[in-house]
């Protein structure tokens, strides 16, 4: 996700080590696998294509988060762990 990629991992850990945010959806790694039929993934070519499409689809959701956080100036524009 864009929020995690734009910061150093050490600083991100120090900033969010005490956070209790287990209600968010980590859609970056499995959004297509959870939403599409397993029958599609049986074909090798389609499987590799969909695995390569996974980061692009997650970017679409990240761009929606930018619009969602546009009015809330207290959080970063790429923040995705909000509720609701």
BELCOR-V740077 format. One record per backbone hydrogen bond with DSSP energy under -1.0 kcal/mol. NH is the residue of the N-H (numbers start at 1). CO is the residue of the C=O. If there is no record, write none. Layout:
<<NH | CO> <NH | CO>>
//
This chain:
<<5 | 1> <6 | 2> <12 | 8> <13 | 9> <14 | 10> <15 | 11> <16 | 12> <27 | 25> <31 | 27> <34 | 30> <35 | 31> <36 | 32> <40 | 37> <42 | 39> <47 | 43> <48 | 44> <49 | 45> <50 | 46> <51 | 47> <52 | 48> <53 | 49> <54 | 50> <57 | 53> <58 | 54> <59 | 55> <60 | 56> <61 | 57> <62 | 58> <63 | 59> <64 | 60> <65 | 61> <66 | 62> <67 | 63> <68 | 64> <69 | 65> <73 | 71> <79 | 76>>
//
